Amino acid sequence: MATASAQPTDPVVQEKASAVGPYKTPALSPLPSVVVPERPALTAEQQTKYDWLLEKAKSWTDVPAEADKAGPLTDSEKMWLSRECLLRYLRATKWDENVSEKRLLDTLKWRREYGIEELTFEHISPENETGKQISFGFDKQGRPCHYLNPGRQNTEQSPRQNQHLFFMIERLVDNMPVGQETLALLINFKQSKSRSSTSPPLSQGREVLHVLQTHYPERLGKALIINVPWVVWGFFKLITPFIDPLTREKLKFNEDMTQYVPKEQLWTEFPGGEAEIDYDHSVYWPALEKLSRERRAEQMKRWEARGKQIGESEDYLRGKDA
């Protein structure tokens, strides 16, 4: 049986520009009518493979990173190694325990060396001043929605552009409801007055795709894409060989997005959407930071209360009773 989405504890107030005006801050939770599908139970064989991987993870003491990044597992890394995290890697490797172990260690190494937990709101802030990425609302399965607006590009190509996306994905994970592990990307290639080309360089696209498939496995639930110009179609054709077949099935082009996202939480930039969003960086960015910090702090508090265990349930960390 599916489970209803949990409401956040002591939530940040969602703000509108006025009583009837556009939204100014992130939506906090799915609509009450949204139901998160229940995860299928593990088979006996899958449970055995999970138990094996869990014992391996519990035996790890250090992260095999470059010399200046190597060191003991931190509390944050141990909490990241949740039950659902281990299962995501097992599913992504078709339940090959040894490959799953290697990929988990590779991701821990990447997170250390890339500095994913060291990225700050202050560092990323210049990238989002125009609202080229906006996290807002949830789809009909309780996935947090993340809008990508390439036409609002405001910076020259640099490592920080890629950091921006990975940083925002981490914030989406902070805001996932109980029972949900995946996210929805909504990409609008609409041109702007200042930017006619909305296709990223192929090298940048391949790098982002590699990181998402390698270090964020089983995270993409849907990618809803509109206003695709012929140049971008060419871009997608070029990167298609690098996209996992299962991921390709999740890509939806120029469809009726209200099939997937409630119109009340679908941005008006998308046909059928009724959620007006007025992006004001001075309002939205601090609100997103506050929301993320509060939810991460609450998760850490719950993780510590249960003994700081590798393999803890993400549902428990997000507020579900034990």
C-alpha positions in Angstrom: 0.0 0.0 0.0 1.3 3.5 -0.9 2.1 5.9 1.9 0.9 9.5 2.1 3.7 12.1 2.1 4.9 13.3 5.5 4.6 16.9 6.5 7.7 18.7 7.7 8.2 19.4 11.3 8.1 23.1 12.3 8.2 24.2 8.7 9.5 27.4 7.2 6.5 29.5 6.0 6.1 29.5 2.3 5.9 33.1 1.1 4.0 34.7 -1.7 4.7 38.2 -3.0 1.2 39.1 -1.7 -1.9 37.2 -0.6 -2.8 36.4 -4.2 0.6 37.0 -5.8 3.3 34.7 -7.1 5.4 32.4 -4.9 8.8 33.8 -3.7 10.2 30.8 -1.8 10.4 27.0 -2.2 7.3 24.8 -1.7 7.7 22.8 1.5 5.8 19.6 0.9 3.7 17.8 -1.7 0.0 18.5 -1.9 -2.2 16.5 0.6 -3.6 14.5 -2.3 -0.1 13.3 -3.4 0.7 9.7 -2.5 4.3 8.4 -2.6 4.4 4.9 -4.1 5.5 2.2 -1.6 8.8 0.6 -2.3 8.6 -3.1 -3.3 9.8 -5.5 -0.6 13.2 -7.1 -1.1 13.3 -10.8 -2.1 15.3 -13.2 0.0 18.2 -13.0 -2.4 18.2 -9.2 -2.5 18.1 -9.1 1.3 21.2 -11.4 1.5 23.0 -9.1 -1.0 22.1 -6.0 1.0 23.2 -7.6 4.3 26.6 -8.4 2.7 27.0 -4.9 1.4 26.0 -3.4 4.8 28.6 -5.4 6.7 31.2 -4.3 4.2 30.2 -0.7 4.6 30.4 -1.0 8.4 33.9 -2.3 8.1 35.2 0.8 6.2 37.3 3.1 8.4 38.9 5.5 5.8 38.0 7.1 2.5 40.6 6.1 -0.2 40.9 9.6 -1.5 43.9 11.6 -2.7 46.5 12.1 0.0 45.3 15.6 1.1 41.7 14.4 1.2 42.1 10.9 2.7 41.0 10.2 6.3 38.5 8.5 8.5 34.8 8.4 7.5 33.1 11.5 8.9 29.7 11.4 10.6 28.1 13.1 7.6 29.5 10.3 5.3 28.3 7.6 7.6 24.8 9.1 7.7 25.0 9.3 3.8 25.6 5.5 3.8 21.9 4.9 4.6 19.9 1.7 3.9 18.3 3.3 0.8 21.7 4.5 -0.4 23.2 1.0 -0.4 20.1 -0.3 -2.1 20.3 2.4 -4.8 23.8 1.2 -5.7 22.8 -2.4 -5.7 19.9 -1.7 -8.0 22.1 0.4 -10.3 24.6 -2.5 -10.6 21.9 -5.1 -11.1 22.6 -6.5 -7.6 26.3 -7.2 -8.1 27.6 -6.8 -4.5 31.3 -6.4 -5.5 30.6 -3.8 -8.1 28.3 -2.0 -5.7 31.0 -1.9 -3.1 33.5 -0.5 -5.6 31.0 2.2 -6.8 30.1 3.3 -3.3 33.8 3.7 -2.4 34.4 5.6 -5.7 31.5 7.9 -4.9 32.8 8.6 -1.3 36.2 9.3 -2.9 34.6 11.6 -5.5 32.5 13.5 -2.9 35.7 14.1 -0.9 37.9 15.2 -3.8 35.2 17.3 -5.5 34.3 18.9 -2.1 30.6 18.3 -2.5 29.9 18.9 1.2 32.2 22.0 1.3 30.2 23.9 -1.4 28.4 26.8 0.3 25.4 28.9 -0.5 27.7 31.9 -0.6 30.0 30.3 -3.2 27.1 29.1 -5.5 25.0 32.2 -5.1 26.3 34.2 -8.1 25.3 31.3 -10.4 21.6 31.5 -9.4 21.1 35.3 -9.3 18.8 35.1 -12.4 16.9 32.0 -11.2 18.4 29.7 -13.8 17.7 26.8 -11.4 14.6 26.8 -9.2 13.6 24.1 -6.8 9.8 24.3 -6.3 6.9 21.9 -5.8 6.5 18.2 -6.1 5.2 15.9 -8.8 2.3 13.5 -8.4 4.6 10.9 -6.8 6.0 13.3 -4.3 9.3 13.9 -6.1 10.7 17.4 -5.5 10.7 19.4 -8.8 13.8 21.2 -10.0 13.5 23.7 -12.9 16.4 24.3 -15.2 16.2 27.5 -17.3 19.2 27.6 -19.6 17.9 30.8 -21.2 18.6 32.6 -17.9 22.3 31.7 -18.1 24.3 34.5 -16.5 27.9 33.3 -16.2 30.7 32.1 -18.4 31.5 28.4 -18.4 33.5 27.4 -15.4 33.7 24.6 -12.8 31.2 26.5 -10.6 28.5 26.0 -13.2 28.6 22.2 -12.7 29.0 22.6 -9.0 25.8 24.6 -9.1 23.7 21.7 -10.4 25.2 19.1 -8.0 24.8 21.6 -5.1 21.1 22.0 -6.0 20.6 18.2 -6.3 21.9 17.9 -2.7 19.3 20.5 -1.6 16.6 18.5 -3.4 17.6 15.5 -1.4 17.4 17.5 1.8 13.7 18.3 0.9 12.5 14.8 -0.1 9.4 13.6 1.7 9.3 10.3 3.5 9.3 7.3 1.1 10.7 9.2 -1.9 14.3 8.9 -3.2 14.0 10.3 -6.7 13.6 13.8 -8.2 11.9 15.4 -11.2 13.9 17.7 -13.5 11.8 20.1 -15.6 13.9 21.8 -18.3 12.6 24.7 -20.3 14.8 25.6 -23.3 12.9 28.8 -24.0 15.2 31.5 -25.4 15.6 34.8 -23.6 16.3 38.2 -25.1 19.9 38.0 -24.0 20.5 34.3 -24.8 19.4 32.7 -28.0 21.5 29.5 -27.7 20.4 27.4 -24.7 22.4 24.3 -25.5 25.4 23.7 -23.1 28.8 22.6 -24.6 29.0 18.9 -25.4 32.0 18.5 -23.0 30.1 20.0 -20.2 27.0 17.9 -20.9 29.0 14.7 -20.9 30.7 15.6 -17.6 27.4 16.3 -15.9 25.8 13.2 -17.3 28.8 11.1 -16.1 28.6 12.5 -12.6 24.8 12.0 -12.4 24.9 8.4 -13.6 27.9 7.5 -11.6 27.5 9.3 -8.3 23.7 9.9 -8.1 22.4 6.5 -9.3 18.7 5.8 -9.1 18.0 9.5 -8.3 16.2 10.6 -11.5 12.5 9.9 -11.5 11.4 12.0 -14.5 12.9 14.6 -16.8 10.2 16.8 -18.4 11.6 18.9 -21.2 9.9 21.6 -23.3 10.7 24.2 -26.0 13.4 22.0 -27.5 15.0 23.9 -30.4 16.7 22.0 -33.3 20.2 22.7 -31.9 19.3 21.2 -28.6 17.7 18.2 -30.3 21.1 17.7 -32.0 22.8 17.9 -28.6 20.5 15.2 -27.2 21.2 13.0 -30.1 24.9 13.4 -29.5 24.7 12.5 -25.8 22.1 9.7 -26.2 24.8 7.0 -26.6 26.1 8.0 -23.2 22.7 7.8 -21.5 21.6 4.5 -19.7 18.6 2.9 -21.5 16.6 3.0 -18.3 17.3 6.7 -18.0 16.2 7.4 -21.6 12.8 6.0 -20.7 12.4 8.7 -18.1 12.9 11.6 -20.6 9.6 13.2 -21.7 9.7 15.8 -24.4 7.0 18.5 -25.0 4.3 16.4 -23.3 1.3 17.6 -21.2 3.3 18.1 -17.9 0.1 18.1 -15.9 0.1 14.3 -16.4 3.1 14.3 -14.0 2.9 17.4 -11.8 -0.2 18.8 -10.1 -1.1 22.1 -11.9 -1.2 23.9 -8.5 2.6 23.2 -8.1 3.5 23.3 -11.8 5.2 26.6 -12.8 3.2 28.7 -15.2 6.2 28.7 -17.6 5.0 25.1 -18.4 1.7 24.7 -20.2 -1.1 24.0 -17.8 0.8 25.2 -14.8 -0.9 27.5 -12.2 2.0 28.2 -9.8 3.3 31.7 -10.5 6.9 32.0 -9.4 8.5 35.4 -9.1 12.2 34.7 -8.6 13.8 37.3 -6.4 17.3 36.0 -5.4 17.4 38.1 -2.3 14.3 36.3 -1.0 14.5 32.9 -2.5 18.2 32.1 -1.8 18.1 32.8 2.0 14.8 30.8 2.3 16.3 27.8 0.5 19.4 28.0 2.7 17.3 28.1 5.9 15.1 25.2 4.8 18.1 23.1 3.9 20.0 23.8 7.1 17.0 23.1 9.3 16.2 19.8 7.6 19.8 18.6 7.6 20.2 19.5 11.2 17.0 17.6 12.1 18.2 14.5 10.2 21.6 14.6 11.9 19.8 14.9 15.3 17.7 11.8 14.6 20.7 9.9 13.3 22.7 10.6 16.4 19.7 9.7 18.6 19.7 6.2 17.1 23.4 5.6 17.6 25.0 7.0 14.4 24.5 3.8 12.5 25.6 3.1 8.9 22.5 1.7 7.2 20.0 3.9 9.0 16.7 4.4 7.3 16.2 7.6 5.3 12.5 7.5 6.1 13.3 7.6 9.8 15.8 10.4 9.3 13.1 12.4 7.6 10.7 12.1 10.4 8.9 8.7 10.1 8.4 7.0 13.5 10.6 4.0 14.1 
